[in-house]
Amino acid sequence: MDWTDDGIVLTARPHGESGLVVSLLTREHGRHAGFVPGGISRRARPVWQSGNLVEVAWRARLSEQLGNYSGELREAHAAQVLDSAVELSGLAAACAVVDAALPEREPHPAMFDGFRAFLGVLGHPGWPVLYVRLELGLLQELGFGLDLEKCAATGTTEDLAYVSPKTGRAVSRAAAGPYREKLLALPGFLSTGGLPSDDDELRQGLDLTGYFLERHVFWPHNKPLPPARSRFMESLQR
């Protein structure tokens, strides 16, 4: 069994004396792990840093085996964010959330394309918005997409200010009425596009996606959100 694909490095952990077990988000084969012989060597280790885009070949005798990876670096995103603690924590959070949430060996090409788009904007103004949208895309891929385009009660697309925690559907300010205290805040940049007006609005976006990731993806498996995501939230507040 063998294949070649493009992959984004999600995690790499030492295995044995000199190898790495690497988890990749590949375009055609989904989240897929493999063993990299000699992966901790000075020459190979920079290739297998979280966030890097690599071209990989996977080989195994049987399809259900872990198999071996060999690969070449295509885009060194990990090295590009080393000088920014916030960007580094954002990259680590994205890799950790996707690695923990996606089922193994299930193709999600849209998720791969969205992750690559996020990597492409790191270092540019507004990149945290793409992080929020990456998590929205992850919810969509897993079957828990949010409907933020119109009010669930009235159908209007104007003045959307809340999201129902039960249905994940937007609610307008007028329709919320006495229930607004039980609803989640919908930041304007997620309903109208553009950038957050301030840091509070960005945090509202992260709180929103975090709530539904916890409820639908992690809690059912008795798992918390990855600690890397909490560290990212903390870094944004500094």
C-alpha positions in Angstrom: 0.0 0.0 0.0 1.3 3.4 -0.8 0.2 6.9 -1.8 1.5 10.5 -2.1 -0.3 13.6 -1.0 0.1 17.1 0.4 -0.1 17.4 4.1 -0.1 19.9 7.0 1.9 18.7 10.0 -0.4 18.7 13.1 1.7 16.9 15.6 5.0 15.1 15.8 6.1 13.0 18.8 9.3 11.0 19.4 9.0 7.3 19.0 11.9 4.9 19.6 15.5 6.2 19.6 15.4 8.3 16.5 11.9 8.3 14.9 8.7 10.4 15.0 5.1 9.5 14.8 3.6 12.3 12.8 -0.1 13.2 12.4 -0.8 15.1 9.1 -3.9 16.7 7.7 -3.7 15.5 4.1 -5.9 16.7 1.3 -7.0 13.4 -0.1 -6.6 11.0 2.9 -7.7 13.2 5.8 -6.0 13.1 9.2 -3.5 10.4 8.9 -0.6 9.3 11.1 2.7 7.7 10.0 6.2 6.9 11.3 9.1 8.9 10.1 12.4 6.9 10.6 15.2 9.3 11.7 12.7 12.1 12.1 14.4 13.6 15.1 17.7 14.1 13.2 19.0 17.7 12.8 18.3 17.5 9.1 14.8 16.0 9.3 13.3 17.6 12.4 12.7 21.1 10.9 10.5 19.4 8.2 8.1 17.9 10.7 7.2 21.0 12.7 3.5 21.7 13.4 2.0 23.9 10.7 4.5 23.1 7.9 3.2 22.1 4.5 4.9 18.9 3.2 4.7 16.7 0.2 4.6 13.1 1.6 4.7 9.5 0.5 3.1 6.9 2.8 4.0 3.2 2.6 2.8 0.2 4.5 2.3 -3.5 3.8 -1.3 -3.4 4.9 -3.7 -0.4 4.9 -4.5 -0.7 8.6 -0.9 -0.4 9.6 0.7 2.8 10.9 3.1 2.8 7.9 6.1 5.0 7.2 6.2 8.6 5.9 8.9 10.2 3.9 8.5 13.8 2.8 9.8 17.1 1.6 9.1 20.6 3.0 7.0 22.8 0.8 6.1 25.8 3.0 7.8 26.4 6.4 5.0 28.1 8.3 6.4 27.1 11.7 9.6 29.1 11.2 7.7 32.1 10.0 5.8 32.6 13.3 8.7 32.0 15.7 9.1 35.7 16.4 5.4 36.2 17.4 4.2 34.5 20.5 0.5 35.2 19.6 0.9 33.8 16.1 2.8 30.8 17.3 0.1 30.1 19.9 -2.6 30.5 17.3 -0.9 28.0 15.0 -0.4 25.5 17.8 -4.1 25.9 18.7 -5.3 25.3 15.2 -3.1 22.2 14.8 -4.2 20.8 18.2 -8.0 21.4 17.6 -8.0 19.9 14.2 -5.9 16.9 15.3 -8.2 16.2 18.2 -11.5 16.8 16.4 -11.2 15.1 13.0 -11.7 11.4 12.7 -8.7 9.5 11.4 -8.3 8.6 7.7 -11.5 10.3 6.6 -11.0 12.8 3.7 -12.0 16.4 4.3 -10.5 18.3 1.4 -12.4 21.5 2.3 -10.9 21.4 5.7 -7.4 21.0 4.2 -8.0 24.0 1.9 -9.4 26.1 4.8 -6.4 25.3 7.0 -4.0 26.2 4.2 -5.8 29.5 3.7 -5.3 30.2 7.4 -1.6 29.4 7.2 -1.3 31.8 4.3 -2.6 34.8 6.3 -0.6 34.3 9.5 1.4 37.5 10.1 -1.1 39.6 8.2 -3.7 41.9 9.9 -6.9 40.1 10.7 -5.4 36.6 10.8 -7.3 35.7 14.0 -10.5 36.1 12.1 -9.4 33.3 9.8 -8.8 31.2 12.9 -12.4 31.7 14.0 -13.6 30.8 10.5 -11.4 27.7 10.5 -13.2 26.5 13.6 -16.6 27.3 12.0 -15.5 25.3 9.0 -14.4 22.4 11.2 -17.9 22.4 12.8 -19.4 22.4 9.3 -17.3 19.5 8.2 -18.3 17.5 11.2 -22.0 18.0 10.7 -22.5 20.7 13.3 -22.5 23.8 11.1 -23.9 27.1 12.4 -26.6 29.1 10.6 -25.5 32.7 11.0 -27.1 34.2 7.9 -30.7 34.8 9.0 -32.8 35.0 12.2 -34.2 31.6 13.2 -37.5 33.2 14.4 -38.2 35.8 11.7 -36.0 35.0 8.8 -34.6 38.5 8.7 -30.9 39.1 7.9 -30.8 42.4 9.7 -29.4 43.2 13.2 -28.4 39.6 14.0 -27.0 39.7 17.5 -27.3 36.3 19.1 -27.0 32.5 18.5 -29.2 29.9 20.0 -27.0 27.5 22.1 -29.4 24.7 21.3 -29.8 25.0 17.5 -26.7 27.0 16.5 -29.0 29.4 14.5 -28.8 33.2 14.6 -31.4 35.3 16.3 -32.0 39.0 15.7 -31.9 41.6 18.5 -35.6 42.2 18.2 -36.6 38.6 18.2 -34.4 37.7 21.2 -36.8 39.5 23.6 -36.7 38.1 27.2 -34.6 35.2 26.1 -31.5 37.2 25.3 -29.8 36.3 28.6 -29.9 32.6 27.5 -28.4 33.2 24.1 -24.8 33.4 22.9 -23.4 36.7 21.5 -23.0 36.8 17.8 -20.2 39.2 16.9 -20.8 41.4 13.9 -17.9 40.2 11.9 -19.3 36.7 11.6 -22.7 37.9 10.3 -21.7 40.8 8.1 -18.0 40.0 7.2 -15.0 42.2 7.7 -12.8 42.5 10.8 -13.8 42.6 14.5 -14.4 46.1 15.8 -12.3 45.4 18.9 -10.7 42.6 20.9 -13.9 41.9 22.8 -15.7 41.1 19.5 -12.9 38.7 18.5 -13.2 36.9 21.8 -16.9 36.6 21.3 -16.2 34.8 18.1 -13.8 32.4 19.8 -16.2 31.9 22.7 -18.9 31.0 20.2 -17.0 28.4 18.2 -15.5 27.1 21.4 -18.9 26.5 22.9 -20.1 24.4 20.0 -16.8 22.5 19.7 -17.1 21.6 23.3 -20.7 20.7 23.1 -20.7 18.7 19.9 -17.2 17.4 19.4 -15.3 17.1 22.7 -17.8 16.6 25.5 -19.4 13.6 23.9 -16.0 11.9 24.1 -15.3 13.1 27.6 -12.5 15.3 26.4 -11.9 19.1 27.0 -10.9 21.5 24.4 -7.1 21.1 23.8 -5.0 23.2 26.2 -3.3 24.8 23.3 -6.5 26.6 22.5 -6.8 28.0 26.0 -3.2 29.2 25.8 -4.1 31.0 22.5 -7.0 32.7 24.2 -4.7 33.8 27.0 -2.1 35.2 24.6 -4.7 37.3 22.9 -5.6 39.0 26.2 -2.0 40.0 27.0 
